[in-house]
Amino acid sequence: MDIRNLRLVTIDDETARDFDDAIYCEPRPRGGYRLLVAIADVSHYVRPGSPLDEEAINRGNSVYFPDHVVPMLPEKLSNGLCSLNPGVDRLCMVADMTISANGSVSGYTFYQAVMHSHARLTYNKVSDMLERPDSEPGYRLSEQYAHVLPHLHNLYNLYKLLRRARTERGAIDFETTETRVIFDANRKIEEIVPVKRNDAHKIVEECMLAANVATARFLKKHKVPSLYRVHDGPSEERLNAVRLFLGELGLQLGGGDKPTSADYQALLSSIADRSDANVIQTVMLRSLSQAVYSPDEGGHFGLGFTSYAHFTSPIRRYPDLIVHRGIKSVIHGEDDSKDVSVPPKRDPELADYPYDLPRMHQLGEHCSMTERRADDATRDVMAWLKCEYLKDHVGEEYDGVIAAVVPFGFFVELSGVYIEGLVHVSTLSGDYFHHDAAKHRLIGERTAMSFRLGDEVRVKVMRVGMEDRKVDLELVSEPQHRQADRDALEVTKREPRDKGKGKGKGRGKGGKTTAGRAPGAGREKAGDAAAKPRRRKATGSKPSGKSGAPDAVTPTFDDDGEMSARDKLVAEAAKLALGKGKSKKAPAKTTGADKKRKPRKSGK
């Protein structure tokens, strides 16, 4: 089908190089809108079983780093033949949808087409034209893009319908902060800035969501074995944990044993004006599971959809490429359907769909793995870049917010630079600390010192490890003392130990327990996002050694004031990790500077 006359446009970030989606909207005479989402026809160039296809399966998706991309497909395709670049004709797959006056997808047709992008727009340009039309940039851009401006207004009006439907559906709206690294002319980090979402981002997002919902319905109706995007609700364990936390604040999550996204969103809306809203949101976010690809339709909890699939990014996601092949198998199949526009001549090769359910299960697991692998790689690189930036600021103090509480300390996000580091429990003044995982806090048994998720603190940067990409911080501000937190503890009385026993295992001078966790307290489970966020490895320090390492890790001293042999070894190991030492034999003599800074275990 030829749709080159329709004024389709792409809207992306300023730095984008591959354009895989274009949109167009017009009002319908009897109400509602016609929405076209045109997606690059990657499946025309990448055929099943070809070397290109095998490598695309292996990669699974493109990986986006701050200054470059590792593409799923060769750049000649991703940035060239497949990319919907402005002013050139391109092959595409189209979801041609009818959106009713209440913002729901009431009809759809899929077909292959030739399109022509009439403008390469950016989020900021569209935002200026639609949100600030009377501003100088808005007025200038409106003149420059006058040929597509009426269609942008149509998209904006459609967005308002879709947004209203989203609210009624109860989709969860978490307000998270993403960051971007700005480099100088020498490729050194100049600053780390937050990325602000405007209405242009949301226009594109809602259009893509509509196309993905229509796609999932199509696949289900025509019984095409493919991959759905599945997001399950919270597990019973995580649900109990978040409810326990909310109960302490006098809040309640509705929905009983099976809360819906609407129950989550209702609570988020009710706390929007609270000073601790970000803390509550963080705990709620960590209670949710990770979305995966699966041939078993399970709905999308977070978005509030009963059926959902990915159609919109075949340049950078292999599951989308599979979905396109599934749609083409119906377009070129023998059975007629009102859901597709059939070309003048059907192609038997495209009608042959080479996947069955067992193969879909394999691809679903593989693509879920490659997505996690890409996310981990991106976080790892961002962590390295942030450490490189922060290494020039060792010794400086920052305000921050406690972003996570763990048995061995707490992680602080530094305000203004969006970097996290660890305040290890060993650096805190003498006390025995209990970790309350359910309520996200550390509590001093003797002093009632309390550190909670969301507390504002001031810290000093003590160490930045480029090799392990970890940041060690030291508390500068006065800790809060909360007797109520201390009174809530159920402390088991510890039997006194013989003199000399337990040195290096949490005993300080005089035999007092100085740091650690209550005996018998529950440990966090590895990977439990309800208790510990996944990003800690990339942004802070963790105790060295296995997960079963002693909890009491304060540096200990002999009666003559010298460091214990254990902590000398720890200090030497830290130096070796940083490349400052060469000997693997007896540890070097501790310097005055080492004593002053109180050597700590390198965190895990």
N, C-alpha and C positions, 0 to 999 in steps of 0.2 A: 504494500500500500504506500502511496506517495503522500506524505504529510509535510512536505517542505514549505508549503504555504502558511502553515500554522506557526505563530511566533513563539516557538519554544525557546527557553533560555536556560542556561546553567547558572547555579548560585553556589559558590564554594568559597573556601578561604583564599586569602591573597596568595598563599604559598602553594596552592594546589597545582599539580601538573597533569593529573589524570582526571578526566571529567566523565563519569559513568552514568549520570542521570540529568535529565532535562525535564522541565515541567511547563504546562500550559493550562489555562483555566478560562472558561467562559460561562456566563450565566445561562440557565435554561429558561425558556419562555414561561413555563408553568411553575417556576420556583426551583431552588436548588442549583447545582452547578454540574458542568461537565469538566472532569479533571483528567488530563493526560499525563502519565508518568512514562517517559521514554528512556529506556535503559540500553546502554551499549550492547550490541549483539555479538558478544564474545564467542558464543557457541557456533557462529558461522565460520570462525577461523580456527577454533580449537575443537577438533573432533575426537570422540571417544577412542581410546587406545593409541592415539598418536603420541610421539615423544613429548610434544608440548603438553598434552593432557597428563601424561605420567609424571612429568616434573611439577605440574600444577597440583596434582594430588599430593605429591611429596611435600610441597611447601604449604599447601592448605589455605594460605592467605598471605597477603602482603604484610610486611612489618614496617611500621612507621616510626622512625627515629627523629629527633629534633632537627637534624640537618640533612637527612637523606632517607630514601626508601629502599627496602629490599623487596622488589615486586614479585608477585606470584607469577606473572607473565613477563616475557621480554619487553623491554621498554618500547620497542618498535610497535608492539601491539598496545600496551597499557597507556602509553603517552602519545601513540600515533594512530594507527588504523582504527583501533577501537574507541579511542577517546573522542568524546563529543565536542571537539574543538570548534570555536566560533567561525562562521563564514564558510564552512565546508560541509559537503553531504556525507552522511554517515548512516550505516545500517543500524537498526535498533529493534528492540522488542518493546511493545507498547501495552500498558494496562490502561485501557480507555474506560473510565469509570463515571457512573452517575452518582452524585452525592445529593441526598435528599435535604430538605429544608431543616431537618433536625440533626444533620451532620453525620448520617450513617451512609455506608456504601450500599446503595439500593440496586445497583446493576454494574456489570463489567463485561468487557470484551477484550480478548488478547489477540494480538496479531503482529506479524513482522512488517517493518516499514523502512522507508528511507526518509530521514529527517535532515533539517538544516538548522543549526543553532544560530539564533538571531542576535545573541549577546552573551558574552562571558561576564557575568556579574559576580560581585563579592557580597558577603553578608553585610559588611559595613556600608557598602554603597546602597544596597536595597534598604537597609535600616534608615539611612539618611533620607532617602526618597519617600519612604512610607511613614516613618515615625517623626521625622523633623523636616517636612517639606518646605517650611519657611526659612530654614537656616540657609546660610550661604552655600554649603556643600549640597544640601538637599535641592536648592533651586537650580544650581549649575548642573547637577547630575540629572535632574528631571528634564532639562533641555537636551542634554546629551543622549539620553535614552528615551526620548519622547515616543519613538516607534514601538516600544514595548511597555511603556508606563501604564496604559489602561489595563493591560493584562496582569501587571503586577498588582494593581488595585483589586482586580478580580481575585487573585490569589490571596490577598490580604483579607478580603471579605470572607472567602472560603475558610481561611485559617480560623477566623473567629467562630464559625459554625463548628468546625472540627474540634476546636479547643473547648467549646461549651459541651460537646458530646463527650470529650475526654473527662471533663469534670463530673458529668452525670454518670459516666461509666465507673468512676472511682479509680482511675489509673494513679499510681503513686508518683508524686513529683518530689524527688529528693533534690535539694539544692546543694550540689557539690562544686568544688573549685578545682578546675584544671589549670595547669600552668604551661607557659611557653618560655623557652630559653632564647634570649636575644644575644647574638654574638656580635663582637666588634669586628673591625677590618682585619685583625690578626687572628680571627677565629677563637678568641678568648671570650669567655662569658661576660657580657656586660651587665645583664640583669636577668632576673627571673620574675616574670609578670603573670598575673592571673588572666585567664581567657574569659571574657564576659560574653554571655549569650544574649543576643537581642532577638527581636521578633522575626528577623529574617531566618535565623537558625531554626526557629520554631515552625515557620511556614514550611520549610523544606522537610523538617522532621515529620510533621503531620501528613504531608503529601506522601512521603515514603511509607508511613505506617498504613495509610489507606491502601496503597498498592500491595503491601505485604499481606494485609488481611484478605484482600480480594484474591490474591494468589493462593493462600491457604485454603480458602473456600473452593477454589477451582480444583486444586489437587485432590481434595477430599471428595468432591462431587464426581470427578472422573476416575477416582480410584487409582491414581498414579502413585506408585511407590516412590517416595521422595523424602527429603529431609525437612522436618519442621523445626522451628526454633521453640524450644520448650523451657519454661521457667516454672519450677515447682514452688509451692508455698513453703513456709518455714517448717522445719522438722519439729517434732514434739519437744525435744531437748532444748532447741533454741527458743521455741515459743515460751516454754516455762521460764527460761532465763530472762527473756525480755520482759515478761509479765512481772517477775520478781523485782526487776529494776524499776519498772514503772510504778509498781505498788508502793515503793519507798517514797515516791514523789506524789502520791495521791492520784495517780493517773491509771486509766484502764483502757486496754485494747479490746475492742468488741469482737464479736464473731465466735466466741466459745472456743471449741477445739479446732475449728476450721475457719479462721479469719480470712476475709477476702482482701483484695487490694483496696477496696472502698473503706474497710475498717482501718487499715493503715493510714490512708489518706485523710480520713475523718480525724484521727488523732493528730496527724501532722498539722492539719488546719487549725485545730483547737489550741495548739501550743505555739503558733507562729509568733505571738507577741511576747513570749516568755524569754527571759534572759538566757536560760539554759536550753533553748530550742535546738541549737546546733548539737549539743551533747546528746539530747534525746534522739535526734535524727540519726546520729552516728550509731547509737546502740540498735535502733530499729533497722538500719541498713545492714548491719552485721548479722542480723538474725535471718536474713534471706539467703537462699541458696544461689548457686551460680547457674546461669542459663547454659543449655547444651543443645547440640543438634541430635535429633532422633527421628526415625521413621514413624514412631508412635506418637500420634497427635496428643499432646497433653496440655495445650493452652499456655498462655503467658501470664503468670500471676501478677508481675509488676505492672504490666500495661493493661491488665484487665480484659484480655482477649481469650476467648475459648479456643481459638485456632489462629496460628500465626506461623508464617514462613518468611524466609529472606529471598527477595526477588531483585533488589535494587543495586547490588554491587558485584556483578560477576567478574569485573576486572580485578578485584582484590579479595574475593571470597569464593572458594570452590563450591560450597553448598548452593550459592546463587546460580552458579553455572549448571549444576545438576537440575535445579528447578527450571531453568530456561529450556533445557533439553526435554524435560517432562512436558512442558507446555507445547513445545513444537511437535512432540509425538501425538498430541491431540489435534493440533492444527492440521497435520499432514496424515492423520489417520483416516481409516475408511468411514468411520461413523461421523455423521454431521452433528454439529452442535451450535446452538445460538450463542455460546460463550466465546466463540472464536470467529475470526474472519479468514476464510480459506483463500489461499492464493490461486491464481488461474490454473496452475499446474502443481499438483502435490508431489512431494519428494519422498519416495519410499525409504530412502536412507534415514531421513529425519523422523519418519514414522516408526522406525525400529528403535525402541527404547531399550538400552542394553543393561538395565538394572533390575534386580529382584529384591525382595525384602531382606534376605540374609546379607546381600551386598550393601544394602542401605544401612544396616546395623553396623557393619564394619566401617563404612565411610563416616557415619555419624560419630562413632567413637574417635576415629582418626582426626576428623576436622575439629572436634571439641578439644582434642589434645593439642593440635597445632595452634589453635586460638589461644590456649593457656600459655603455650610456649612463646608465642609472639608477645603476649602481655608481659610475661616475665622478662623477656629480653628488653622490651621497651622500658620497663621499670628499672632494670639493671643499668641501662645506659643513662637514664635520667638521674639515677642515684650517683653514678660516677661523675657526671657533669656537675651535679649540685655539690658533691664533695670537692671537686676541683675549684669551684667557686668559693667554697667556704674555707678552704685551707689557707687562704690569705687573710682570714679573719679570726684565726685562733687567738684566744685571749680576750676577744671582744664579748660584750654582754648584749643579750637580746631579751625582749619581752616575748612571751610565748604562751601557748595553751596546751595543757596535757591532752594528748591525742589518743593515748592508750595506756592502760595500767596492766602490768604483768608481774609475775612473782618476783622477778629480779629488779624491778624498778618501774620507771614510767617513761614513755616517749613524749617529747615536747615538740610541737610544730612551732618553728621560729616565725614570729610575725614579720610580714614584709618580704621574706625570702622563701617561704613555703618549703622549708627543709626541716626534716625531723631528725632528732638525735635522742640518745638515751641518757637519762639521769639514773645511774646505777644505784641500787640500794646500798652498796658498800660506801658510797660517798655521803650518805646521810648521817647525821649525828647519832650517837649511841642509843640504840633502842632495838627491840625485837619487832619486826614488821610482819603483820598478817596480811595476806593477799585475799581480798574478797572478790572473787572472779565475777559472781553474779551481779554485784553492785559496783564493779569497776573502781575499786579503791584499795589503797594501801593504808594500814592503820598501825601506828606505833603503840605497842602494848603498855609501855610505861608512861610515855609523855603525851599520848593521845594525838600525836602528829597524824595528820590525815591528808592524803593526796588523792583527789578524785578526778575522774574523767571530766574535762572541761574547765578545771581550775586554771586561773591565770597565774603565771609564775615568771620570774626573771632568772635567766641562766647565763652561764659563761661557757663559751666553746673551749674545751680542754684538749681535744684531740680529733683530728680528721684522718682516717685511714683510707688512702686511695686503693690499697690492695684489696681490702675487704669491704670497701665502700660503706664504712660505718662512722658515725659521729658520736663522740662522748661529750656529754655536758655535765656541768656542776651547778647545783642550785645556789643562787645568790640571794633571792628574796627570802623573807622569813616564812617558814611553813605555817600552815593553819593548824590550830589545835581544836579538835572537835570531840568533846567529851561524849557526845551522843554516839558517835561512831565507835569510840572505845567501849562504851557501855554495852553496845550491841554484840561485842565479841564473846564467844564462849571459849575461854582460855583453859587449857588443860595444864595443871600445875606440873612443872618440870622438876624432876628429882635432881638434887645437886650432884655434880660430877667430882671425881677425885682430882686433886690438883695436878695440873700438867696434862690431863687427858683432854682431847678435843682441840688442842692448839691448831690453829689454821682452819678450824671448822666452825667459825662463828663466835669464838670466845675472844674477848678483848682483854686488856690488862686488868687484873683484878678478878677475872673469871666471869664477868657479866656477858650475857648474850648481847651482841651489838647489832646484828642484822639477820634477817631471815624471814621465816614464815611459821605460822603456828603448826605444831606437830599434828599430823593427821589431816591437815588442810588439803582439799582436793587440788590436784595439779590440773593445769590447762591441758586439753587434748590437742595434739598437733593438728593444725589445719582447721581448728574450730573458730570460725570467723565471729561467732557470737561472743567469744572471749578475747581473741587476739586477732587483729587485722592482718591480712596477708602481706602488707607492704613493709612490715618491720625490717625484713632482711635488707631491703634496698635503701632504707632511710635511717637506720640507727644501729645500735650495737646490741648484741645478745651475749649471754654468758658463754664462755668457751666450754668445749667438752660436750658430753652427751646430755640428753634431756634429764637424766637421773642424777646430774651433778648436785653437790650439796647446795642448799638454799642459802646458808649463812656464808657470805663471801667477803666480809669486811677484811681488809688487810690487818694482820695481827702482828704483835710485837712481843719480843721476849722481855723478861724483867729488866734487862739492862737498856731497853729502848731500841734494840736492833730489830730489824724486820725478821720475821720467821723465815726458815729455809724455804717453806712452801711459797711464800709470797715473793721471795727473791727469784725463784724459778718462774713464777707468773710474770714478774716484771721483765725478766730476760726473754721470755717467750714473746712478749709484746714487742720488745725491741727487734727480735729476729724477724717477726712478721712484717715490721716496717723496714727491714733491710739495714738496721742500724748496728746489728751485731753479726759476728761471723762464727763465733765458737759455739759448738753444740755441747761443750763440756760444762764445767762448773760455771755458775753464773758470775758475771762481773760484779765488782763491788758497787753497791748502790750509791749514787751521787746525791749531793745535797738537794739538787733540783728534784730528784726522784722522791726524796722524802717529803719535800715541800708539797708536792702535788698528790701525795698519797697514792701510791701505785694501786691500780685496780685491775681486775680481770678484764681482758678484752671480751666484750659482750658477745652473746649469741642470740 
